[in-house]
Amino acid sequence: MVKLHFNTTEEFEGLFKRKTLSVTRSIVSGIDRAYSKRKRSAPLFEITFDDVETMYEISLPKSQWENALEKCLDHLHKEQLADEQIDCWQLLESVTKD
């Protein structure tokens, strides 16, 4: 799980409004860890904000893994990251078979 800390909610919104490699890689990695442990949900992010005592966890249920990996694969293709595309595609194939 990737820990993210933000000063404002605008910073948080900005990170997830645009596609970034760090978010894409975190999603693939989180799903990979959850899949290898036979989990039903993939914990992805732990979110905290300045001046807020509450911590938020963002996870992805198994039913959404295929769709998320397809989007990650598209993003990796656009970024021309062949090795990461292959890893993502292999994970997608494994998730789809289950």
Secondary structure, 3 states (H helix, E strand, C coil): CEEEEECCHHHHHHHHHCCCHHHHHHHHHHHHHHHHCCCCEEEEEEEEECCCCCCEEEEEEHHHHHHHHHHHHHHHHHCCCHHHHHHHHHHHHHHHHC
